[in-house]
Amino acid sequence: MLRFAIANVIARRWGVQFPLGTLLVNSSAALMMGLLAAWLAVFPAYTGWGQVIAGGLLGSYSTVSSFSLQTLILWQSHHYRQVLLNIGLSFGLCLSLVLVGFKLGNLIW
């Protein structure tokens, strides 16, 4: 529900031509996942809770299915540059933010 609400607010504000809402939701989830991984490295006793947070909260917050469908819709609409931009930004930004979150978490904990 939170992902849907955030993506809709962003789409209404900036338009729906590019799936910016999904990109921002998935990017923020990647950053939080990196922070969680760093925290669990320091506090391994909470691994069970970490799995609940990673798989439950962050897994339901971010989504590959929305990304995939929105990319397919862009493709079917012949917005090929936006397809490449969406794929490149999604993977590049999310992978980078997991690393940033992990490094930031190492500084905090």
ZAFI-295595 format. One record per residue (C-alpha): x, y, z; residue in three letters. Coordinates in steps of 0.2 Angstrom, whole numbers, padded with zeros to 4 digits, always signed. Example, Ala and Ser with C-alpha at 12.3 -4.5 7.8 and 13.67 -1.06 7.14 Angstrom:
% residues 2
+0062-0022+0039ala +0068-0005+0036ser 
This chain:
% residues 109
+0000+0000+0000met +0014+0012+0004leu +0023+0009-0012arg +0007+0011-0022phe +0003+0028-0013ala +0020+0035-0015ile +0021+0030-0034ala +0004+0038-0037asn +0008+0054-0028val +0024+0056-0038ile +0015+0051-0054ala +0001+0064-0051arg +0014+0077-0047arg +0026+0074-0061trp +0016+0064-0074gly +0015+0046-0079val +0026+0046-0095gln +0041+0039-0085phe +0039+0028-0070pro +0048+0039-0058leu +0038+0034-0043gly +0043+0016-0045thr +0061+0021-0047leu +0061+0031-0032leu +0052+0018-0021val +0064+0004-0027asn +0079+0016-0024ser +0074+0020-0007ser +0071+0002-0003ala +0088-0002-0010ala +0096+0011+0002leu +0086+0004+0017met +0092-0014+0012met +0110-0009+0012gly +0108-0001+0029leu +0099-0016+0036leu +0113-0027+0029ala +0126-0017+0038ala +0116-0017+0054trp +0114-0036+0053leu +0133-0038+0051ala +0135-0029+0068val +0120-0037+0077phe +0119-0055+0070pro +0107-0060+0084ala +0093-0050+0075tyr +0095-0060+0059thr +0077-0067+0061gly +0070-0049+0062trp +0081-0044+0048gly +0073-0057+0037gln +0056-0051+0042val +0061-0033+0038ile +0070-0038+0021ala +0058-0050+0015gly +0042-0043+0022gly +0043-0024+0024leu +0056-0020+0010leu +0051-0034-0001gly +0033-0028-0001ser +0038-0010-0002tyr +0048-0012-0018ser +0043-0022-0032thr +0051-0030-0048val +0034-0033-0055ser +0029-0015-0056ser +0045-0011-0064phe +0043-0025-0077ser +0026-0020-0081leu +0030-0001-0083gln +0045-0005-0094thr +0034-0017-0105leu +0021-0003-0107ile +0035+0009-0112leu +0041-0003-0124trp +0024-0006-0132gln +0021+0013-0133ser +0037+0014-0143his +0046+0024-0130his +0062+0015-0132tyr +0074+0028-0125arg +0063+0028-0109gln +0064+0009-0108val +0083+0010-0108leu +0083+0024-0096leu +0071+0015-0084asn +0082-0001-0085ile +0098+0008-0083gly +0093+0019-0069leu +0084+0006-0060ser +0098-0006-0060phe +0112+0006-0058gly +0104+0017-0045leu +0097+0003-0034cys +0114-0007-0034leu +0123+0009-0030ser +0111+0013-0016leu +0113-0004-0008val +0132-0001-0008leu +0129+0017-0001val +0117+0011+0012gly +0129-0003+0018phe +0144+0009+0018lys +0134+0022+0028leu +0128+0009+0040gly +0146+0003+0043asn +0150+0021+0048leu +0134+0022+0059ile +0136+0005+0068trp 
